[in-house]
């Protein structure tokens, strides 16, 4: 992944991942506050699928323990920035 990716580019790309995994979710401006359980489709399996989509999009790998700890858009974005 390009280390110089901007905050806005990260948010836009994460939003694309959300749309790909949860096509029925209406994404609002404050989508950064979304977390597991906020939508019917976003359960533990949906979270796993979202993280897999993020891995593909950003060419990163989550550690196994991260799949349990990353349960919100804020935590996804934070992880991307760190890695």
DAWO-V457373 format. One record per residue. N is the residue number from 1. SS is DSSP state (@ for helix, = for strand, . for the rest). PHI is phi as a letter, one per 40 degrees, with the letter a starting at -180 (999 if undefined). OMEGA is omega in radians with two decimals (* if undefined). Layout:
N_SS_PHI_OMEGA ; N_SS_PHI_OMEGA
//
This chain:
1_._999_3.10 ; 2_._c_-3.10 ; 3_._c_-3.09 ; 4_._c_-3.12 ; 5_._c_-3.07 ; 6_._c_3.08 ; 7_@_d_-3.12 ; 8_@_c_3.10 ; 9_@_c_3.09 ; 10_@_c_-3.12 ; 11_@_c_3.14 ; 12_@_c_-3.13 ; 13_@_c_3.09 ; 14_@_c_3.10 ; 15_@_c_3.09 ; 16_@_c_3.10 ; 17_@_c_3.12 ; 18_@_c_-3.13 ; 19_@_c_-3.12 ; 20_@_c_-3.07 ; 21_@_c_-3.10 ; 22_._b_-3.05 ; 23_._c_-3.10 ; 24_._c_-3.11 ; 25_._c_3.02 ; 26_._c_-3.06 ; 27_._c_-3.14 ; 28_._c_3.13 ; 29_._d_-3.10 ; 30_._c_-3.10 ; 31_@_d_-3.12 ; 32_@_c_-3.13 ; 33_@_c_3.12 ; 34_._c_3.08 ; 35_=_a_-3.13 ; 36_._d_-3.14 ; 37_._g_-3.14 ; 38_._c_3.08 ; 39_._b_-3.11 ; 40_._d_-3.08 ; 41_._c_-3.05 ; 42_._c_3.04 ; 43_._b_-3.09 ; 44_@_c_3.10 ; 45_@_c_3.08 ; 46_@_c_3.11 ; 47_@_c_3.10 ; 48_@_d_3.14 ; 49_@_c_3.10 ; 50_@_c_-3.14 ; 51_@_c_3.06 ; 52_@_c_3.11 ; 53_@_c_3.11 ; 54_@_c_3.09 ; 55_@_d_3.14 ; 56_@_c_-3.05 ; 57_@_c_-3.04 ; 58_@_b_-3.13 ; 59_._f_3.07 ; 60_._b_3.08 ; 61_._b_3.02 ; 62_._c_3.01 ; 63_._c_-3.10 ; 64_@_d_-3.12 ; 65_@_c_-3.13 ; 66_@_c_3.13 ; 67_@_c_3.12 ; 68_@_c_-3.03 ; 69_@_c_-3.09 ; 70_._c_-3.03 ; 71_._b_3.12 ; 72_=_a_3.10 ; 73_@_c_3.10 ; 74_@_d_-3.12 ; 75_@_c_3.07 ; 76_@_c_-3.12 ; 77_@_c_3.11 ; 78_@_c_3.13 ; 79_@_c_-3.14 ; 80_@_c_-3.13 ; 81_@_c_-3.12 ; 82_@_c_-3.03 ; 83_._b_*
//
